[in-house]
Structures are given as C-alpha cells and as structure tokens.
Amino acid sequence: MRLSSKKNSRRGVILIITLWLLAALALLALGLAYRLRLEGKVMSYRKSRHLMLELARSAVSIAGARLERMDSQITHYGQAWARPIVLDEVYFADLAPAYLERYRVEALVFDELSKLNINVVARGQLMHTPGIEEAVSGAIIDWRDENDVPVDFGAEQTYYASLSPPYFCKNAPLSDLWELLLLKGVTSELFSGSGEGVLVSANDPHWQYVQSDFVDYLTTSGQGYVNLNTAGIDVLSAVPGIQPEMADSIVSVRRGIDGLERTADDRGFEGFDDLF
C-alpha cells in the first residue's frame, strides 16, 4: 500500500509539472505568434509607406517635366503645369487593382508668386489674409523688423523673454512660414486653417482647391511681386490699386468660359495694362 501511494504521488507531481510546462509552452507560442503578427503588420506598413513615397516622387517628376516644357513668358492656369496630376492605372497598370484603389495619388502644383511675400508685404496688406488681424499682423512686423520697439498690438523681445521657455525675437526676415508658429497670437489651429485642402470629385476631372491656411496665402519666396494670373481674390485684393470687385473680375476672366480654374480655356494677362 505504501509503495502504491508513493507511485501515485509521483505521478501526480509529474502530471502537474507537465501541465505547467504545456501552459508555459502555449503562452510562449501565443507570444511568438503575436510577435510575428506584429512584425508582419510593421513590414506591411513599411511597404505601404515606401510605395506611397515612390508614388509621390513620381508625381513630383511629372510636375517637373511639365515645368521644363514651358515655353511661355507668362505663367497662368491654362498651361500644362497647372493641370491636376492623377496617378492611377494609367501610370501603374502592373499593380493589383486593390493597390490602385488604395494608393491613388492626386496632386496640384502651386505658383509661389500667387502669394504675398510675408517679409516685404505691408501691415495693411497682411490684414487681407484670412486669419490675420491686428495682433497677428503686429507680431509679424515686430518679428521681421530690425528694431526692438513694438508696433501697436505687436510683440518684441520683452514679450518672448517672458515665455517659458523664453526665446529671442528674430528681428530679421522669416526663413520659412513655420516660423509663424513662434509668433505671439499664432496658434496651430490658426496656422493650419480649416484643413479642407483639395476637394476632388471622383466623377469630375476638374479640381477646385479651397484655400484654408497661411501656406495658401503667404510665402517667403520671391521679391514681393504677385502674379496677376495665378493669385487668388484675397491676395489680389491686397495689391494696391485693386479693389475686391476688380479682383473678382480678374479671376472670372482668367477662368474662361467654363468658369473653372486649371482647365484648357483659362487665359493669362500679358501685363497689368490688359486689365483696362
């Protein structure tokens, strides 16, 4: 009886140890499966990211080729560079249909001279830009001027030194529009606008772009000249001598018969004298 009891006890211990080992192996297998699944997702995301980057580079290459073929002395929206770039099955016929549907790329090229140069534009002109009121316009003027005397509703070194952490007022031209986020009164919501961006209809080849943030209206490029053929109504209205009604008429004439921008019937003015 004692021998049988000891054998049963040993068998019980072995059974318990075996069950624990099986449980440990099951957990290890589950952990390994989860890790493999996670790594598979990471690889899929990397592949998708790489593909999107290549598609974006393709769009840039197409835009560059269009610009190189320009032979006109004036720039306007009736030219090839302004046409929407749509990369779909025409460009990537070797991709599976699912990829074409998932990775369709649509892009537009913008003329930087259609915007106001933030480093030279006057304060009154700045206030034609949606979202820029007296306080923000004053902060821009104080940030780019060389002195440390604040204008009305502006902000100079005294203000920026009081922040946590403090930093210097640049007192020099902006190198990039992202610098605006350092200025008093400029929030990320104000900088980014409504975020509407480009509106595209799958059944309509014509694109309409909704101006929604500072990047649409302002630039640090150029010498301060505005292109009469590509500037929007708000930017044109900021040009001395052009009233909002005149700006609206200019844009209407530019769009041609169909009333749409970036189509073949768009026209450009040869010079300012063509307006009269």
SERO-4910 file (N, C-alpha, C, O; in steps of 0.05 Angstrom, whole numbers):
BEGIN
 pado doro    nc1    nc2    nc3   cac1   cac2   cac3    cc1    cc2    cc3    oc1    oc2    oc3
  Met    A     17    -24      0      0      0      0     17     25      0     11     44    -14
  Arg    A     39     26     15     56     49     16     70     54    -11     72     77    -20
  Leu    A     79     32    -24     92     35    -49     73     47    -70     81     65    -85
  Ser    A     48     37    -71     28     47    -90     22     76    -85     19     91   -104
  Ser    A     21     84    -60     15    112    -53     38    130    -62     33    152    -73
  Lys    A     63    121    -59     85    138    -68     86    141    -98     92    162   -109
  Lys    A     79    118   -113     78    120   -142     57    139   -152     61    155   -170
  Asn    A     33    137   -139     11    155   -147     19    184   -141     12    202   -157
  Ser    A     33    189   -119     41    216   -112     61    227   -133     59    250   -141
  Arg    A     80    210   -140     99    219   -160     86    224   -187     92    244   -200
  Arg    A     67    207   -195     53    211   -220     37    237   -219     36    252   -240
  Gly    A     26    243   -196     11    268   -193     29    293   -197     22    312   -210
  Val    A     52    291   -184     71    313   -187     81    316   -216     82    339   -226
  Ile    A     87    294   -229     96    294   -257     74    306   -274     79    321   -293
  Leu    A     49    298   -269     26    308   -285     23    339   -282     19    353   -301
  Ile    A     26    348   -257     23    377   -252     46    392   -266     42    413   -278
  Ile    A     70    381   -263     93    395   -277     89    395   -307     95    415   -320
  Thr    A     79    372   -318     74    370   -346     54    391   -355     57    404   -376
  Leu    A     32    394   -339     12    414   -346     23    442   -345     16    459   -362
  Trp    A     40    448   -326     52    475   -324     70    480   -348     71    502   -359
  Leu    A     85    459   -356    103    462   -379     87    466   -404     94    483   -421
  Leu    A     64    452   -407     47    455   -430     35    483   -431     33    496   -452
  Ala    A     27    493   -407     16    520   -405     37    541   -413     31    560   -427
  Ala    A     62    536   -403     83    555   -409     90    555   -439     94    576   -451
  Leu    A     90    531   -451     95    529   -480     73    542   -496     78    554   -516
  Ala    A     48    539   -486     25    551   -500     27    582   -499     22    595   -519
  Leu    A     35    592   -476     38    621   -473     61    631   -491     59    652   -504
  Leu    A     83    615   -492    105    622   -508     97    622   -538    105    640   -553
  Ala    A     81    602   -546     72    601   -573     54    624   -580     56    636   -602
  Leu    A     37    631   -561     19    654   -566     35    680   -569     29    697   -586
  Gly    A     55    683   -551     72    707   -552     87    708   -578     90    730   -590
  Leu    A     97    685   -587    112    685   -612     94    691   -636    102    706   -654
  Ala    A     69    680   -635     50    685   -657     43    715   -658     41    727   -679
  Tyr    A     39    727   -634     32    755   -633     55    772   -643     50    792   -658
  Arg    A     79    765   -636    103    780   -645    106    778   -676    111    798   -689
  Leu    A    102    754   -686    103    750   -715     82    766   -730     86    778   -751
  Arg    A     58    766   -718     36    781   -730     42    811   -729     37    825   -749
  Leu    A     53    820   -707     60    848   -704     82    856   -724     81    877   -737
  Glu    A    102    839   -726    124    844   -746    113    844   -774    123    859   -791
  Gly    A     94    827   -779     82    826   -806     67    853   -812     69    863   -835
  Lys    A     53    863   -792     40    889   -796     60    911   -800     56    929   -817
  Val    A     82    911   -785    102    932   -788    114    931   -816    118    951   -829
  Met    A    120    907   -826    131    904   -853    110    914   -874    118    926   -893
  Ser    A     85    908   -869     64    917   -887     63    947   -888     60    960   -909
  Tyr    A     64    960   -864     64    989   -862     88   1001   -876     86   1021   -890
  Arg    A    111    988   -872    136    998   -885    134    996   -916    142   1014   -930
  Lys    A    122    974   -925    118    970   -954     99    992   -965    104   1003   -986
  Ser    A     77    996   -950     58   1017   -958     71   1044   -959     66   1060   -977
  Arg    A     87   1050   -938    100   1076   -937    119   1080   -960    121   1101   -972
  His    A    134   1059   -966    154   1060   -988    139   1064  -1014    148   1080  -1031
  Leu    A    117   1050  -1018    102   1053  -1043     91   1081  -1046     91   1093  -1067
  Met    A     80   1092  -1024     69   1119  -1024     91   1140  -1031     86   1159  -1046
  Leu    A    114   1136  -1019    137   1154  -1025    144   1153  -1054    150   1174  -1066
  Glu    A    145   1129  -1066    152   1126  -1094    130   1139  -1112    137   1152  -1132
  Leu    A    105   1136  -1104     84   1149  -1119     86   1179  -1118     82   1193  -1137
  Ala    A     92   1189  -1094     95   1218  -1090    118   1228  -1107    116   1249  -1119
  Arg    A    141   1213  -1107    164   1222  -1123    156   1221  -1153    166   1238  -1168
  Ser    A    140   1203  -1161    131   1202  -1189    115   1227  -1196    118   1238  -1217
  Ala    A     97   1235  -1177     82   1260  -1182    100   1284  -1184     95   1301  -1201
  Val    A    120   1285  -1168    139   1308  -1169    154   1307  -1195    159   1328  -1207
  Ser    A    162   1284  -1205    176   1281  -1230    159   1291  -1253    168   1304  -1272
  Ile    A    133   1283  -1253    115   1292  -1274    112   1322  -1274    112   1335  -1294
  Ala    A    109   1333  -1249    106   1362  -1247    131   1376  -1258    129   1397  -1271
  Gly    A    155   1366  -1251    180   1377  -1261    182   1376  -1291    191   1396  -1303
  Ala    A    173   1354  -1303    174   1352  -1332    156   1372  -1345    163   1383  -1366
  Arg    A    133   1376  -1334    114   1395  -1345    126   1424  -1344    123   1439  -1363
  Leu    A    138   1430  -1322    150   1457  -1319    173   1461  -1338    177   1483  -1349
  Glu    A    189   1440  -1343    211   1443  -1362    202   1448  -1390    216   1460  -1406
  Arg    A    178   1438  -1397    168   1442  -1424    154   1469  -1429    146   1475  -1451
  Met    A    153   1485  -1408    140   1512  -1411    157   1529  -1429    182   1531  -1426
  Asp    A    144   1542  -1448    159   1560  -1466    146   1588  -1468    153   1604  -1485
  Ser    A    128   1593  -1449    114   1619  -1449    128   1638  -1431    141   1630  -1412
  Gln    A    125   1664  -1436    137   1685  -1420    120   1691  -1396    129   1704  -1377
  Ile    A     95   1683  -1397     77   1688  -1374     68   1661  -1362     69   1640  -1376
  Thr    A     60   1661  -1337     51   1637  -1324     22   1640  -1316     14   1660  -1303
  His    A      5   1621  -1325    -23   1622  -1318    -34   1594  -1316    -20   1574  -1322
  Tyr    A    -59   1592  -1307    -71   1566  -1301    -80   1550  -1325    -89   1527  -1322
  Gly    A    -79   1562  -1349    -86   1547  -1373    -64   1530  -1384    -68   1515  -1403
  Gln    A    -40   1531  -1371    -17   1516  -1380    -16   1488  -1367    -30   1483  -1348
  Ala    A      0   1471  -1379      0   1443  -1371      9   1439  -1342     -1   1421  -1329
  Trp    A     27   1456  -1332     37   1452  -1305     15   1454  -1284     17   1442  -1262
  Ala    A     -7   1468  -1291    -28   1473  -1272    -49   1450  -1271    -66   1449  -1253
  Arg    A    -47   1432  -1290    -67   1410  -1291    -63   1392  -1267    -40   1387  -1258
  Pro    A    -85   1381  -1256    -83   1362  -1234    -67   1337  -1243    -70   1328  -1266
  Ile    A    -50   1328  -1226    -35   1303  -1231    -49   1280  -1217    -51   1280  -1192
  Val    A    -58   1261  -1232    -72   1238  -1221    -57   1213  -1229    -56   1206  -1252
  Leu    A    -46   1199  -1209    -32   1174  -1215    -50   1150  -1208    -55   1145  -1185
  Asp    A    -59   1137  -1229    -76   1113  -1224    -67   1091  -1243    -43   1088  -1248
  Glu    A    -86   1076  -1254    -79   1053  -1270    -64   1060  -1296    -50   1043  -1307
  Val    A    -67   1085  -1305    -53   1093  -1329    -23   1092  -1325     -8   1085  -1343
  Tyr    A    -15   1100  -1301     14   1101  -1294     24   1075  -1281     47   1068  -1283
  Phe    A      6   1060  -1268     14   1037  -1253     -3   1013  -1259    -16   1001  -1242
  Ala    A     -4   1006  -1285    -21    984  -1294    -12    957  -1284    -27    938  -1283
  Asp    A     14    955  -1275     24    930  -1265     16    925  -1236     21    903  -1226
  Leu    A      4    944  -1223     -4    940  -1195    -31    926  -1195    -47    928  -1213
  Ala    A    -35    911  -1173    -61    897  -1170    -83    918  -1166    -78    940  -1155
  Pro    A   -108    913  -1175   -130    932  -1172   -133    942  -1144   -139    966  -1140
  Ala    A   -129    925  -1124   -132    934  -1096   -112    956  -1089   -118    974  -1075
  Tyr    A    -87    953  -1100    -67    973  -1095    -73   1000  -1109    -69   1021  -1098
  Leu    A    -84    997  -1133    -91   1021  -1148   -113   1037  -1134   -112   1062  -1132
  Glu    A   -132   1022  -1123   -153   1036  -1108   -143   1048  -1082   -153   1069  -1073
  Arg    A   -124   1035  -1070   -114   1044  -1044    -93   1066  -1046    -91   1083  -1029
  Tyr    A    -78   1066  -1067    -55   1084  -1069    -58   1105  -1092    -37   1114  -1102
  Arg    A    -81   1111  -1099    -85   1132  -1119    -74   1159  -1109    -79   1167  -1086
  Val    A    -57   1171  -1125    -44   1197  -1117    -55   1219  -1134    -56   1218  -1159
  Glu    A    -63   1241  -1121    -73   1265  -1135    -58   1289  -1124    -55   1292  -1100
  Ala    A    -48   1305  -1142    -31   1328  -1133    -36   1352  -1151    -45   1350  -1173
  Leu    A    -29   1375  -1139    -30   1401  -1153     -4   1416  -1150     10   1413  -1130
  Val    A      3   1431  -1170     27   1448  -1169     18   1477  -1164     -1   1486  -1176
  Phe    A     31   1491  -1146     24   1518  -1139     46   1538  -1147     70   1531  -1145
  Asp    A     38   1562  -1154     56   1583  -1161     61   1600  -1136     43   1612  -1125
  Glu    A     86   1600  -1127     92   1615  -1103     88   1645  -1107     84   1660  -1087
  Leu    A     89   1655  -1132     84   1683  -1137     55   1690  -1137     47   1713  -1143
  Ser    A     38   1670  -1131      9   1676  -1128      3   1684  -1099    -20   1688  -1092
  Lys    A     24   1687  -1083     21   1692  -1054     35   1718  -1046     50   1729  -1062
  Leu    A     29   1727  -1022     42   1751  -1012     68   1744   -998     68   1725   -981
  Asn    A     89   1758  -1004    115   1753   -991    113   1765   -963    113   1790   -960
  Ile    A    113   1749   -943    109   1758   -915    132   1775   -905    128   1790   -885
  Asn    A    155   1775   -918    177   1791   -909    178   1819   -920    193   1836   -910
  Val    A    161   1825   -940    161   1852   -951    133   1865   -952    131   1889   -955
  Val    A    112   1849   -949     85   1860   -951     79   1878   -928     88   1873   -905
  Ala    A     65   1900   -933     58   1919   -913     37   1908   -893     23   1889   -900
  Arg    A     35   1921   -870     17   1911   -850    -12   1911   -859    -27   1892   -855
  Gly    A    -20   1933   -873    -47   1935   -883    -54   1912   -903    -76   1902   -903
  Gln    A    -34   1905   -919    -38   1883   -938    -39   1856   -924    -54   1839   -932
  Leu    A    -24   1853   -903    -24   1828   -887    -52   1822   -877    -61   1799   -876
  Met    A    -67   1844   -870    -93   1840   -858   -114   1832   -878   -137   1827   -870
  His    A   -107   1830   -904   -125   1819   -924   -124   1788   -923   -142   1775   -934
  Thr    A   -104   1778   -909   -102   1748   -907   -121   1738   -886   -120   1747   -863
  Pro    A   -139   1719   -893   -157   1708   -873   -143   1698   -848   -123   1682   -851
  Gly    A   -152   1706   -825   -140   1696   -800   -120   1716   -788   -113   1714   -765
  Ile    A   -110   1735   -805    -91   1754   -795   -105   1780   -788   -114   1794   -805
  Glu    A   -106   1786   -762   -118   1810   -752    -96   1828   -741    -72   1823   -746
  Glu    A   -104   1850   -727    -84   1869   -718    -62   1857   -701    -38   1863   -705
  Ala    A    -69   1840   -682    -49   1829   -664    -29   1811   -679     -5   1814   -674
  Val    A    -38   1794   -697    -20   1776   -711     -3   1792   -731     21   1787   -734
  Ser    A    -16   1812   -745      0   1828   -764     21   1844   -749     43   1847   -759
  Gly    A     15   1854   -725     35   1868   -709     58   1850   -701     81   1859   -701
  Ala    A     51   1826   -693     72   1806   -685     90   1800   -709    114   1796   -705
  Ile    A     79   1798   -733     95   1792   -757    114   1815   -762    138   1811   -768
  Ile    A    104   1840   -761    121   1863   -766    143   1865   -746    166   1870   -754
  Asp    A    137   1860   -721    158   1862   -700    179   1839   -702    202   1843   -696
  Trp    A    170   1816   -711    188   1793   -714    208   1798   -736    231   1789   -734
  Arg    A    200   1811   -758    217   1814   -781    233   1840   -782    253   1841   -795
  Asp    A    224   1861   -767    239   1886   -768    264   1884   -751    268   1866   -735
  Glu    A    282   1904   -754    308   1903   -742    309   1916   -714    328   1912   -699
  Asn    A    288   1931   -707    289   1945   -681    274   1928   -660    263   1907   -665
  Asp    A    276   1938   -636    263   1925   -613    241   1942   -601    235   1940   -577
  Val    A    229   1958   -618    206   1976   -609    181   1964   -620    177   1963   -644
  Pro    A    163   1955   -603    138   1942   -612    119   1962   -626    116   1984   -618
  Val    A    107   1952   -648     85   1968   -661     59   1963   -645     59   1947   -627
  Asp    A     38   1976   -653     12   1972   -640      4   1943   -641      4   1931   -663
  Phe    A     -3   1932   -618    -12   1904   -616     10   1884   -624      5   1860   -628
  Gly    A     35   1893   -625     57   1875   -633     71   1862   -609     60   1863   -587
  Ala    A     94   1851   -614    109   1837   -592    138   1837   -599    146   1827   -621
  Glu    A    155   1847   -581    184   1846   -585    197   1829   -564    184   1812   -551
  Gln    A    223   1832   -559    238   1815   -542    227   1813   -514    228   1791   -502
  Thr    A    217   1835   -503    206   1834   -476    184   1813   -473    184   1799   -452
  Tyr    A    167   1810   -493    146   1790   -491    157   1762   -493    151   1745   -476
  Tyr    A    175   1757   -513    185   1730   -517    203   1721   -494    206   1697   -489
  Ala    A    216   1740   -481    233   1733   -458    217   1725   -434    227   1712   -416
  Ser    A    191   1733   -434    174   1726   -411    161   1699   -413    148   1689   -395
  Leu    A    165   1686   -436    153   1660   -440    169   1638   -426    191   1642   -418
  Ser    A    157   1614   -424    170   1592   -412    168   1568   -432    147   1556   -435
  Pro    A    191   1560   -445    217   1572   -442    219   1598   -459    204   1601   -478
  Pro    A    236   1616   -451    239   1641   -466    255   1637   -492    271   1617   -494
  Tyr    A    252   1654   -511    269   1653   -535    270   1682   -547    256   1700   -538
  Phe    A    288   1685   -566    293   1712   -577    273   1718   -599    265   1701   -615
  Cys    A    266   1744   -600    252   1754   -623    272   1756   -646    294   1768   -642
  Lys    A    266   1746   -669    286   1743   -691    296   1771   -701    320   1774   -706
  Asn    A    278   1790   -704    285   1816   -715    300   1813   -742    320   1827   -747
  Ala    A    289   1796   -759    301   1791   -785    279   1777   -802    260   1766   -791
  Pro    A    282   1776   -828    262   1763   -845    258   1734   -838    276   1720   -828
  Leu    A    233   1724   -842    227   1696   -837    240   1678   -858    240   1685   -882
  Ser    A    252   1657   -850    264   1638   -868    244   1618   -879    247   1608   -901
  Asp    A    223   1613   -863    203   1593   -870    177   1601   -857    177   1613   -835
  Leu    A    155   1593   -869    129   1600   -857    124   1587   -830    108   1596   -814
  Trp    A    138   1564   -825    134   1550   -800    143   1568   -776    135   1563   -753
  Glu    A    160   1588   -782    168   1606   -761    144   1621   -749    145   1631   -726
  Leu    A    123   1623   -764     99   1637   -754     88   1625   -728     77   1639   -712
  Leu    A     93   1599   -724     83   1586   -700     98   1596   -675     89   1590   -653
  Leu    A    120   1610   -679    135   1621   -656    123   1648   -648    129   1658   -626
  Leu    A    107   1660   -665     98   1688   -661     74   1689   -642     58   1671   -640
  Lys    A     73   1711   -628     51   1717   -610     24   1716   -625     22   1729   -646
  Gly    A      5   1701   -615    -22   1701   -626    -26   1680   -648    -48   1677   -657
  Val    A     -4   1667   -657     -7   1647   -679     -9   1619   -666     11   1609   -656
  Thr    A    -32   1608   -667    -36   1580   -657    -35   1560   -680    -35   1568   -703
  Ser    A    -32   1535   -673    -31   1514   -694    -57   1513   -710    -57   1508   -734
  Glu    A    -80   1519   -696   -106   1519   -710   -107   1542   -730   -118   1538   -752
  Leu    A    -97   1565   -722    -97   1588   -740    -78   1583   -763    -85   1590   -786
  Phe    A    -56   1571   -758    -36   1566   -779    -46   1546   -799    -42   1549   -823
  Ser    A    -60   1525   -790    -69   1504   -807    -96   1510   -820   -103   1496   -839
  Gly    A   -110   1529   -810   -136   1536   -821   -157   1515   -817   -156   1500   -798
  Ser    A   -175   1513   -836   -197   1494   -834   -189   1465   -841   -202   1446   -834
  Gly    A   -166   1463   -855   -156   1437   -863   -172   1424   -886   -170   1400   -890
  Glu    A   -188   1440   -901   -204   1429   -922   -187   1421   -946   -192   1400   -958
  Gly    A   -167   1437   -952   -148   1429   -973   -161   1426  -1000   -177   1443  -1009
  Val    A   -154   1404  -1013   -163   1399  -1041   -189   1384  -1041   -192   1363  -1027
  Leu    A   -209   1393  -1056   -234   1379  -1058   -234   1366  -1085   -231   1378  -1106
  Val    A   -239   1340  -1086   -238   1324  -1110   -264   1308  -1113   -272   1296  -1094
  Ser    A   -275   1309  -1137   -299   1292  -1142   -290   1269  -1160   -277   1273  -1181
  Ala    A   -296   1245  -1152   -288   1222  -1168   -300   1221  -1196   -289   1209  -1214
  Asn    A   -323   1235  -1199   -337   1235  -1225   -331   1261  -1241   -342   1264  -1263
  Asp    A   -315   1278  -1230   -309   1304  -1244   -279   1308  -1246   -266   1308  -1225
  Pro    A   -268   1310  -1270   -239   1313  -1273   -229   1341  -1264   -205   1344  -1262
  His    A   -247   1359  -1259   -238   1386  -1251   -236   1389  -1221   -254   1382  -1206
  Trp    A   -213   1399  -1212   -208   1402  -1184   -214   1431  -1176   -209   1450  -1191
  Gln    A   -223   1434  -1152   -226   1461  -1140   -211   1460  -1114   -216   1443  -1097
  Tyr    A   -194   1479  -1110   -177   1480  -1086   -189   1501  -1067   -192   1524  -1074
  Val    A   -194   1493  -1042   -204   1511  -1022   -181   1522  -1005   -167   1507   -991
  Gln    A   -175   1548  -1007   -154   1559   -991   -162   1558   -962   -183   1567   -954
  Ser    A   -144   1547   -945   -152   1542   -918   -131   1549   -897   -137   1549   -873
  Asp    A   -106   1555   -905    -86   1561   -885    -66   1582   -895    -67   1590   -918
  Phe    A    -47   1590   -877    -28   1610   -884    -11   1604   -909     -4   1621   -924
  Val    A     -6   1578   -912     11   1570   -935     -2   1577   -962     11   1581   -982
  Asp    A    -29   1578   -962    -43   1585   -986    -41   1614   -994    -43   1622  -1017
  Tyr    A    -35   1631   -974    -35   1660   -979     -8   1673   -977     -3   1694   -988
  Leu    A     10   1661   -962     36   1673   -956     59   1656   -965     57   1632   -968
  Thr    A     82   1670   -970    106   1656   -978    130   1672   -969    128   1695   -962
  Thr    A    153   1659   -969    178   1672   -963    195   1674   -988    218   1682   -988
  Ser    A    184   1665  -1011    198   1665  -1036    193   1690  -1052    173   1704  -1048
  Gly    A    211   1696  -1071    207   1718  -1089    215   1745  -1078    225   1747  -1055
  Gln    A    210   1766  -1093    218   1793  -1086    194   1810  -1077    197   1834  -1073
  Gly    A    171   1798  -1075    147   1812  -1066    128   1818  -1088    106   1829  -1083
  Tyr    A    134   1810  -1113    115   1813  -1136     94   1791  -1135     99   1769  -1126
  Val    A     70   1798  -1144     48   1779  -1144     40   1774  -1173     37   1792  -1189
  Asn    A     37   1748  -1180     29   1740  -1207     -1   1745  -1211    -17   1732  -1198
  Leu    A     -7   1763  -1229    -35   1771  -1235    -51   1747  -1245    -76   1747  -1242
  Asn    A    -38   1727  -1257    -51   1705  -1270    -57   1681  -1251    -71   1663  -1259
  Thr    A    -45   1681  -1228    -49   1658  -1210    -57   1665  -1182    -66   1648  -1167
  Ala    A    -55   1690  -1174    -63   1698  -1147    -93   1696  -1143   -109   1702  -1162
  Gly    A   -101   1689  -1119   -130   1687  -1113   -142   1715  -1107   -127   1735  -1107
  Ile    A   -167   1716  -1102   -181   1741  -1097   -170   1756  -1073   -167   1780  -1074
  Asp    A   -166   1741  -1051   -156   1754  -1026   -128   1766  -1031   -123   1788  -1021
  Val    A   -111   1752  -1045    -84   1762  -1050    -85   1786  -1069    -72   1806  -1064
  Leu    A   -101   1784  -1090   -103   1806  -1109   -115   1831  -1095   -106   1854  -1102
  Ser    A   -133   1827  -1077   -145   1850  -1063   -125   1864  -1045   -129   1887  -1038
  Ala    A   -103   1851  -1038    -83   1863  -1022    -63   1880  -1038    -47   1894  -1027
  Val    A    -64   1877  -1065    -47   1893  -1082    -57   1921  -1084    -81   1925  -1090
  Pro    A    -41   1942  -1079    -50   1969  -1081    -63   1975  -1108    -51   1969  -1129
  Gly    A    -86   1987  -1108   -100   1995  -1132   -120   1975  -1142   -135   1980  -1160
  Ile    A   -121   1951  -1129   -140   1930  -1137   -161   1927  -1115   -154   1918  -1093
  Gln    A   -186   1934  -1120   -207   1930  -1102   -219   1902  -1104   -215   1888  -1124
  Pro    A   -233   1893  -1083   -244   1865  -1084   -261   1860  -1108   -260   1838  -1119
  Glu    A   -277   1879  -1117   -294   1875  -1141   -277   1871  -1166   -283   1854  -1182
  Met    A   -255   1886  -1168   -237   1883  -1190   -222   1856  -1189   -219   1843  -1210
  Ala    A   -214   1848  -1165   -201   1822  -1162   -219   1799  -1170   -211   1780  -1183
  Asp    A   -245   1802  -1163   -264   1781  -1171   -267   1780  -1201   -270   1759  -1212
  Ser    A   -268   1803  -1214   -270   1804  -1243   -245   1792  -1257   -248   1778  -1277
  Ile    A   -222   1798  -1246   -197   1787  -1257   -198   1756  -1257   -191   1743  -1276
  Val    A   -205   1745  -1234   -206   1716  -1231   -227   1704  -1250   -223   1683  -1262
  Ser    A   -250   1718  -1253   -272   1708  -1270   -262   1707  -1299   -267   1688  -1313
  Val    A   -248   1728  -1308   -238   1729  -1336   -217   1707  -1340   -217   1694  -1361
  Arg    A   -200   1704  -1320   -179   1683  -1323   -190   1655  -1326   -178   1639  -1340
  Arg    A   -212   1649  -1314   -223   1622  -1314   -236   1615  -1341   -242   1591  -1345
  Gly    A   -241   1633  -1358   -252   1627  -1384   -281   1621  -1384   -295   1627  -1365
  Ile    A   -290   1608  -1405   -319   1603  -1409   -331   1584  -1389   -353   1588  -1379
  Asp    A   -315   1563  -1382   -327   1543  -1364   -327   1552  -1335   -340   1539  -1318
  Gly    A   -314   1574  -1328   -315   1584  -1301   -299   1568  -1281   -300   1572  -1257
  Leu    A   -283   1549  -1292   -267   1532  -1274   -237   1539  -1277   -228   1547  -1298
  Glu    A   -223   1537  -1255   -194   1542  -1255   -178   1517  -1262   -187   1495  -1256
  Arg    A   -155   1521  -1275   -137   1499  -1282   -149   1481  -1305   -147   1457  -1304
  Thr    A   -162   1494  -1324   -173   1480  -1347   -161   1493  -1372   -149   1514  -1371
  Ala    A   -166   1479  -1395   -152   1488  -1420   -161   1515  -1430   -145   1529  -1444
  Asp    A   -185   1525  -1422   -194   1551  -1432   -185   1574  -1415   -193   1597  -1420
  Asp    A   -170   1568  -1394   -161   1590  -1377   -141   1608  -1393   -127   1598  -1410
  Arg    A   -141   1633  -1387   -124   1652  -1401   -107   1668  -1381   -113   1668  -1358
  Gly    A    -87   1680  -1392    -70   1697  -1375    -67   1725  -1387    -68   1729  -1411
  Phe    A    -63   1744  -1369    -59   1772  -1378    -30   1775  -1384    -12   1766  -1370
  Glu    A    -24   1789  -1406      3   1795  -1414     16   1815  -1396     40   1814  -1391
  Gly    A      0   1833  -1386     11   1854  -1368    -12   1868  -1354    -35   1863  -1359
  Phe    A     -5   1886  -1336    -25   1900  -1320    -43   1917  -1337    -66   1922  -1331
  Asp    A    -32   1927  -1360    -47   1944  -1378    -71   1929  -1390    -90   1942  -1399
  Asp    A    -70   1902  -1391    -92   1887  -1403   -117   1889  -1387   -139   1881  -1397
  Leu    A   -115   1898  -1363   -139   1900  -1345   -157   1923  -1353   -180   1924  -1345
  Phe    A   -146   1942  -1368   -161   1966  -1374   -168   1968  -1404   -181   1987  -1412
***
